[in-house]
Amino acid sequence: MRIGGLVSDNPFVLAPMDGYTDAAMRRMCRRAGAGLCVTEMVPAQALVRGARGARALLRISEEDHPLVVQVVGNDPDTMAEAARMAEEAGADAVDVNAGCPSRRVTNGGSGAALLSDLPRLERILRAVRVAIRVPLTLKVRIGPTLDRVVLPDIARMTADCGVDAVTVHARTRAQRFSGRADWTWIARLREWATTPVIGNGDVASAGDALRMMRETGCEGVMAGRAAIGSPWLFAQMLAAWEGRPVPEAPRGPDRAARVLEHFDALVSASDGDERRAARVFRKHLARYVRGLPGALRVRRGLSSLNDRAGLVALLHEVLDG
């Protein structure tokens, strides 16, 4: 998949998920086969003001490429400066978030709220395009509501503003994550847009990914929630795309080894602080063991997870043998 001057080995993309797609999760998904990863959304205003947490999101290792840094905000100048800082930090592309439906984001006029203020979104895209040399991408939903679909405007805007690719989550802002994603809108945007289109929404298996590409003609497939606790989803999608047998999800000791690898990567990203890494990892562990016998006992013990030894003990509950 080619996005401007950026080329990924395959069309499968790890979605930006606030609180999840940190460096450790990106590493796991890359090792499984993700062709492209997108960071958690970086708040533009906090980044420009020098907030430690926002700047920490731009710590990019040499192995973490190709990487798209997603910025979120509603002021064109601030977004442009944040994009410039992302490029300076090593981003291979910058993504403008116009799709997040969280009230925490939209109440400030950012994320999916921009779909109700298209002139502002256009000013943001033009400002960011001037500020950076790397490819510019945009993530949207189909519109604020089903009665107000904006994808035709988005197709025009991406062409006019020099956007190199657009990702569409095939739900409205009002739907959030409820109901089924309507992939027909991805197909329509593919017809209208002059830039590559990446489809997003309800991709939970290798079969889903290939079906989305076949039914919509999209150049890329973005997977998000289904990859939490299942980074091997990318290995499965890649195998199906290449015509190889799709590997099963790892079991027992093999799954335990993957979990520990993820935790160790998070410890490394946390400067060796196991306690801090463990607090972050609790939500990931809940997904890694979901549906397995003994998962309830693990979930009940998550609040006491504070280090690697504690993680090994919890894993013994469901994954040993």
One Martini backbone bead per residue (centre of mass of N, CA, C, O) as a GRO file, in nm:
protein
  321
    1MET     BB    1   0.096   0.036   0.023
    2ARG     BB    2   0.040   0.376  -0.089
    3ILE     BB    3   0.140   0.693   0.080
    4GLY     BB    4   0.269   0.857  -0.112
    5GLY     BB    5   0.601   0.797   0.001
    6LEU     BB    6   0.459   0.564   0.154
    7VAL     BB    7   0.549   0.216   0.221
    8SER     BB    8   0.385  -0.085   0.268
    9ASP     BB    9   0.387  -0.433   0.279
   10ASN     BB   10   0.082  -0.399   0.365
   11PRO     BB   11  -0.282  -0.330   0.423
   12PHE     BB   12  -0.235  -0.347   0.744
   13VAL     BB   13  -0.385  -0.160   1.019
   14LEU     BB   14  -0.328   0.002   1.311
   15ALA     BB   15  -0.521   0.156   1.519
   16PRO     BB   16  -0.617   0.430   1.688
   17MET     BB   17  -0.594   0.393   2.058
   18ASP     BB   18  -0.677   0.514   2.341
   19GLY     BB   19  -0.462   0.348   2.570
   20TYR     BB   20  -0.320   0.124   2.356
   21THR     BB   21  -0.128   0.233   2.102
   22ASP     BB   22   0.148   0.177   2.199
   23ALA     BB   23   0.463   0.067   2.163
   24ALA     BB   24   0.403  -0.223   2.259
   25MET     BB   25   0.163  -0.290   2.075
   26ARG     BB   26   0.301  -0.225   1.810
   27ARG     BB   27   0.515  -0.442   1.831
   28MET     BB   28   0.325  -0.686   1.829
   29CYS     BB   29   0.187  -0.622   1.554
   30ARG     BB   30   0.438  -0.616   1.379
   31ARG     BB   31   0.537  -0.909   1.440
   32ALA     BB   32   0.270  -1.025   1.309
   33GLY     BB   33   0.219  -0.798   1.034
   34ALA     BB   34   0.191  -0.509   1.038
   35GLY     BB   35   0.232  -0.251   0.802
   36LEU     BB   36   0.079  -0.033   0.991
   37CYS     BB   37   0.099   0.233   1.236
   38VAL     BB   38  -0.094   0.401   1.492
   39THR     BB   39  -0.124   0.620   1.717
   40GLU     BB   40  -0.219   0.768   1.954
   41MET     BB   41  -0.370   1.037   2.033
   42VAL     BB   42  -0.243   1.370   2.000
   43PRO     BB   43  -0.260   1.651   2.176
   44ALA     BB   44  -0.191   1.947   2.045
   45GLN     BB   45  -0.196   2.152   2.277
   46ALA     BB   46  -0.020   1.991   2.476
   47LEU     BB   47   0.226   1.965   2.296
   48VAL     BB   48   0.286   2.269   2.247
   49ARG     BB   49   0.301   2.327   2.569
   50GLY     BB   50   0.478   2.068   2.691
   51ALA     BB   51   0.353   1.815   2.778
   52ARG     BB   52   0.468   1.526   2.893
   53GLY     BB   53   0.260   1.319   2.786
   54ALA     BB   54   0.259   1.412   2.491
   55ARG     BB   55   0.565   1.383   2.437
   56ALA     BB   56   0.580   1.076   2.500
   57LEU     BB   57   0.422   0.993   2.231
   58LEU     BB   58   0.706   1.082   2.060
   59ARG     BB   59   0.849   0.816   2.127
   60ILE     BB   60   1.064   0.688   1.873
   61SER     BB   61   1.177   0.411   1.751
   62GLU     BB   62   1.360   0.246   1.511
   63GLU     BB   63   1.136   0.003   1.494
   64ASP     BB   64   0.882   0.221   1.462
   65HIS     BB   65   0.833   0.122   1.142
   66PRO     BB   66   0.588   0.250   1.006
   67LEU     BB   67   0.461   0.579   1.124
   68VAL     BB   68   0.162   0.719   1.250
   69VAL     BB   69   0.069   1.037   1.364
   70GLN     BB   70  -0.189   1.139   1.573
   71VAL     BB   71  -0.387   1.434   1.568
   72VAL     BB   72  -0.570   1.653   1.804
   73GLY     BB   73  -0.804   1.918   1.715
   74ASN     BB   74  -0.927   2.282   1.628
   75ASP     BB   75  -0.658   2.435   1.556
   76PRO     BB   76  -0.470   2.503   1.291
   77ASP     BB   77  -0.201   2.606   1.414
   78THR     BB   78  -0.169   2.385   1.629
   79MET     BB   79  -0.181   2.144   1.438
   80ALA     BB   80   0.063   2.225   1.269
   81GLU     BB   81   0.271   2.219   1.500
   82ALA     BB   82   0.224   1.927   1.585
   83ALA     BB   83   0.300   1.803   1.313
   84ARG     BB   84   0.587   1.910   1.306
   85MET     BB   85   0.676   1.762   1.566
   86ALA     BB   86   0.621   1.478   1.461
   87GLU     BB   87   0.820   1.485   1.230
   88GLU     BB   88   1.070   1.550   1.404
   89ALA     BB   89   1.033   1.270   1.574
   90GLY     BB   90   0.965   1.051   1.307
   91ALA     BB   91   0.733   1.063   1.134
   92ASP     BB   92   0.594   0.922   0.832
   93ALA     BB   93   0.313   1.040   0.928
   94VAL     BB   94   0.005   1.238   0.938
   95ASP     BB   95  -0.292   1.242   1.141
   96VAL     BB   96  -0.627   1.347   1.129
   97ASN     BB   97  -0.873   1.381   1.373
   98ALA     BB   98  -1.231   1.310   1.256
   99GLY     BB   99  -1.358   1.036   1.447
  100CYS     BB  100  -1.386   1.082   1.739
  101PRO     BB  101  -1.672   1.025   1.971
  102SER     BB  102  -1.575   1.134   2.220
  103ARG     BB  103  -1.674   1.366   2.449
  104ARG     BB  104  -1.393   1.460   2.541
  105VAL     BB  105  -1.342   1.560   2.240
  106THR     BB  106  -1.611   1.692   2.118
  107ASN     BB  107  -1.660   1.919   2.334
  108GLY     BB  108  -1.397   2.077   2.192
  109GLY     BB  109  -1.425   2.034   1.864
  110SER     BB  110  -1.315   1.753   1.809
  111GLY     BB  111  -1.292   1.521   1.595
  112ALA     BB  112  -1.614   1.443   1.502
  113ALA     BB  113  -1.699   1.746   1.523
  114LEU     BB  114  -1.575   1.830   1.239
  115LEU     BB  115  -1.822   1.714   1.070
  116SER     BB  116  -1.985   1.996   1.165
  117ASP     BB  117  -1.700   2.163   1.055
  118LEU     BB  118  -1.569   2.177   0.756
  119PRO     BB  119  -1.414   2.446   0.736
  120ARG     BB  120  -1.222   2.379   0.969
  121LEU     BB  121  -1.106   2.120   0.858
  122GLU     BB  122  -0.984   2.252   0.607
  123ARG     BB  123  -0.792   2.442   0.757
  124ILE     BB  124  -0.632   2.221   0.892
  125LEU     BB  125  -0.530   2.071   0.641
  126ARG     BB  126  -0.382   2.311   0.514
  127ALA     BB  127  -0.189   2.370   0.751
  128VAL     BB  128  -0.057   2.090   0.769
  129ARG     BB  129   0.045   2.065   0.478
  130VAL     BB  130   0.247   2.307   0.503
  131ALA     BB  131   0.412   2.194   0.767
  132ILE     BB  132   0.467   1.929   0.596
  133ARG     BB  133   0.633   1.651   0.411
  134VAL     BB  134   0.484   1.434   0.491
  135PRO     BB  135   0.230   1.251   0.493
  136LEU     BB  136  -0.130   1.300   0.474
  137THR     BB  137  -0.395   1.209   0.692
  138LEU     BB  138  -0.744   1.088   0.736
  139LYS     BB  139  -0.997   1.053   0.996
  140VAL     BB  140  -1.330   0.921   0.967
  141ARG     BB  141  -1.668   0.945   0.931
  142ILE     BB  142  -1.971   0.952   0.761
  143GLY     BB  143  -2.096   1.128   1.003
  144PRO     BB  144  -2.292   1.248   1.242
  145THR     BB  145  -2.532   1.122   1.069
  146LEU     BB  146  -2.745   0.962   0.850
  147ASP     BB  147  -2.860   1.260   0.765
  148ARG     BB  148  -2.525   1.350   0.762
  149VAL     BB  149  -2.344   1.292   0.508
  150VAL     BB  150  -1.979   1.375   0.421
  151LEU     BB  151  -1.809   1.218   0.201
  152PRO     BB  152  -1.816   1.402  -0.048
  153ASP     BB  153  -1.662   1.632   0.095
  154ILE     BB  154  -1.412   1.468   0.169
  155ALA     BB  155  -1.321   1.401  -0.116
  156ARG     BB  156  -1.274   1.692  -0.201
  157MET     BB  157  -1.086   1.783   0.031
  158THR     BB  158  -0.849   1.587  -0.013
  159ALA     BB  159  -0.780   1.695  -0.294
  160ASP     BB  160  -0.746   2.006  -0.221
  161CYS     BB  161  -0.535   1.947   0.046
  162GLY     BB  162  -0.327   1.699   0.007
  163VAL     BB  163  -0.429   1.424   0.074
  164ASP     BB  164  -0.305   1.081   0.079
  165ALA     BB  165  -0.529   0.965   0.288
  166VAL     BB  166  -0.834   0.780   0.386
  167THR     BB  167  -1.019   0.706   0.679
  168VAL     BB  168  -1.315   0.492   0.734
  169HIS     BB  169  -1.559   0.478   0.965
  170ALA     BB  170  -1.866   0.288   0.923
  171ARG     BB  171  -1.980   0.530   1.106
  172THR     BB  172  -2.121   0.741   1.315
  173ARG     BB  173  -2.102   0.949   1.569
  174ALA     BB  174  -2.373   0.856   1.708
  175GLN     BB  175  -2.298   0.541   1.712
  176ARG     BB  176  -2.012   0.489   1.754
  177PHE     BB  177  -2.006   0.125   1.842
  178SER     BB  178  -2.279   0.067   1.731
  179GLY     BB  179  -2.366  -0.164   1.555
  180ARG     BB  180  -2.315  -0.182   1.216
  181ALA     BB  181  -2.098  -0.153   0.981
  182ASP     BB  182  -2.115   0.032   0.666
  183TRP     BB  183  -1.938  -0.060   0.385
  184THR     BB  184  -2.072   0.101   0.151
  185TRP     BB  185  -1.924   0.370   0.223
  186ILE     BB  186  -1.646   0.280   0.138
  187ALA     BB  187  -1.715   0.233  -0.159
  188ARG     BB  188  -1.805   0.522  -0.219
  189LEU     BB  189  -1.542   0.663  -0.146
  190ARG     BB  190  -1.374   0.512  -0.356
  191GLU     BB  191  -1.524   0.650  -0.595
  192TRP     BB  192  -1.470   0.961  -0.506
  193ALA     BB  193  -1.180   0.925  -0.450
  194THR     BB  194  -0.821   1.004  -0.525
  195THR     BB  195  -0.744   0.848  -0.277
  196PRO     BB  196  -0.666   0.639  -0.059
  197VAL     BB  197  -0.854   0.374   0.112
  198ILE     BB  198  -0.939   0.306   0.452
  199GLY     BB  199  -1.087   0.056   0.625
  200ASN     BB  200  -1.336   0.067   0.904
  201GLY     BB  201  -1.504  -0.177   1.078
  202ASP     BB  202  -1.558  -0.492   1.180
  203VAL     BB  203  -1.259  -0.623   1.213
  204ALA     BB  204  -1.213  -0.975   1.337
  205SER     BB  205  -1.084  -1.109   1.071
  206ALA     BB  206  -0.952  -1.234   0.791
  207GLY     BB  207  -1.220  -1.250   0.641
  208ASP     BB  208  -1.303  -0.957   0.680
  209ALA     BB  209  -1.067  -0.822   0.534
  210LEU     BB  210  -1.112  -0.950   0.252
  211ARG     BB  211  -1.406  -0.862   0.222
  212MET     BB  212  -1.362  -0.560   0.229
  213MET     BB  213  -1.181  -0.544  -0.021
  214ARG     BB  214  -1.381  -0.681  -0.219
  215GLU     BB  215  -1.644  -0.492  -0.164
  216THR     BB  216  -1.485  -0.187  -0.175
  217GLY     BB  217  -1.172  -0.139  -0.284
  218CYS     BB  218  -0.980  -0.102  -0.074
  219GLU     BB  219  -0.636  -0.056   0.013
  220GLY     BB  220  -0.715  -0.073   0.326
  221VAL     BB  221  -0.698  -0.221   0.666
  222MET     BB  222  -0.847  -0.148   0.981
  223ALA     BB  223  -0.752  -0.248   1.311
  224GLY     BB  224  -0.858  -0.264   1.658
  225ARG     BB  225  -1.024  -0.407   1.897
  226ALA     BB  226  -0.948  -0.703   1.791
  227ALA     BB  227  -0.627  -0.658   1.875
  228ILE     BB  228  -0.691  -0.675   2.163
  229GLY     BB  229  -0.527  -0.955   2.274
  230SER     BB  230  -0.477  -1.003   1.927
  231PRO     BB  231  -0.210  -0.961   1.737
  232TRP     BB  232  -0.245  -1.220   1.545
  233LEU     BB  233  -0.443  -1.101   1.342
  234PHE     BB  234  -0.219  -1.009   1.140
  235ALA     BB  235  -0.119  -1.291   1.066
  236GLN     BB  236  -0.391  -1.385   0.951
  237MET     BB  237  -0.431  -1.169   0.733
  238LEU     BB  238  -0.166  -1.213   0.583
  239ALA     BB  239  -0.207  -1.509   0.507
  240ALA     BB  240  -0.467  -1.471   0.344
  241TRP     BB  241  -0.352  -1.263   0.139
  242GLU     BB  242  -0.110  -1.480   0.053
  243GLY     BB  243  -0.244  -1.782   0.055
  244ARG     BB  244  -0.223  -1.896   0.337
  245PRO     BB  245  -0.250  -2.049   0.611
  246VAL     BB  246  -0.434  -1.990   0.891
  247PRO     BB  247  -0.350  -1.924   1.193
  248GLU     BB  248  -0.385  -1.994   1.503
  249ALA     BB  249  -0.434  -1.921   1.804
  250PRO     BB  250  -0.262  -1.916   2.066
  251ARG     BB  251  -0.162  -2.149   2.322
  252GLY     BB  252  -0.081  -2.158   2.622
  253PRO     BB  253   0.251  -2.110   2.635
  254ASP     BB  254   0.245  -1.937   2.380
  255ARG     BB  255   0.059  -1.717   2.491
  256ALA     BB  256   0.226  -1.650   2.740
  257ALA     BB  257   0.470  -1.548   2.580
  258ARG     BB  258   0.323  -1.309   2.449
  259VAL     BB  259   0.240  -1.165   2.705
  260LEU     BB  260   0.528  -1.126   2.817
  261GLU     BB  261   0.635  -0.966   2.579
  262HIS     BB  262   0.445  -0.728   2.616
  263PHE     BB  263   0.524  -0.655   2.902
  264ASP     BB  264   0.829  -0.608   2.849
  265ALA     BB  265   0.783  -0.377   2.649
  266LEU     BB  266   0.641  -0.194   2.859
  267VAL     BB  267   0.874  -0.175   3.057
  268SER     BB  268   1.072  -0.045   2.862
  269ALA     BB  269   0.879   0.207   2.805
  270SER     BB  270   0.890   0.250   3.145
  271ASP     BB  271   1.189   0.241   3.244
  272GLY     BB  272   1.151  -0.039   3.428
  273ASP     BB  273   0.853  -0.004   3.545
  274GLU     BB  274   0.653  -0.249   3.659
  275ARG     BB  275   0.420  -0.109   3.801
  276ARG     BB  276   0.334   0.078   3.571
  277ALA     BB  277   0.297  -0.143   3.359
  278ALA     BB  278   0.082  -0.312   3.511
  279ARG     BB  279  -0.143  -0.104   3.512
  280VAL     BB  280  -0.165  -0.094   3.199
  281PHE     BB  281  -0.190  -0.418   3.146
  282ARG     BB  282  -0.463  -0.511   3.259
  283LYS     BB  283  -0.643  -0.462   3.004
  284HIS     BB  284  -0.490  -0.662   2.825
  285LEU     BB  285  -0.521  -0.922   2.989
  286ALA     BB  286  -0.829  -0.942   2.975
  287ARG     BB  287  -0.810  -1.002   2.661
  288TYR     BB  288  -0.615  -1.247   2.648
  289VAL     BB  289  -0.833  -1.432   2.841
  290ARG     BB  290  -1.077  -1.423   2.686
  291GLY     BB  291  -1.276  -1.722   2.705
  292LEU     BB  292  -1.119  -1.862   2.921
  293PRO     BB  293  -1.048  -2.071   3.146
  294GLY     BB  294  -1.017  -1.859   3.432
  295ALA     BB  295  -1.068  -1.555   3.359
  296LEU     BB  296  -1.220  -1.458   3.611
  297ARG     BB  297  -0.982  -1.488   3.809
  298VAL     BB  298  -0.803  -1.285   3.667
  299ARG     BB  299  -0.987  -1.035   3.681
  300ARG     BB  300  -0.996  -1.038   3.997
  301GLY     BB  301  -0.659  -0.998   3.999
  302LEU     BB  302  -0.580  -0.723   3.860
  303SER     BB  303  -0.548  -0.520   4.107
  304SER     BB  304  -0.275  -0.700   4.201
  305LEU     BB  305  -0.110  -0.613   3.959
  306ASN     BB  306   0.262  -0.519   3.986
  307ASP     BB  307   0.424  -0.755   3.826
  308ARG     BB  308   0.574  -1.016   3.674
  309ALA     BB  309   0.519  -1.229   3.889
  310GLY     BB  310   0.213  -1.180   3.895
  311LEU     BB  311   0.164  -1.253   3.599
  312VAL     BB  312   0.262  -1.543   3.608
  313ALA     BB  313   0.050  -1.634   3.814
  314LEU     BB  314  -0.201  -1.566   3.643
  315LEU     BB  315  -0.129  -1.741   3.393
  316HIS     BB  316  -0.142  -2.014   3.543
  317GLU     BB  317  -0.457  -2.022   3.551
  318VAL     BB  318  -0.483  -2.053   3.202
  319LEU     BB  319  -0.183  -2.129   3.033
  320ASP     BB  320  -0.084  -2.376   3.148
  321GLY     BB  321  -0.012  -2.683   2.973
   0.00000   0.00000   0.00000
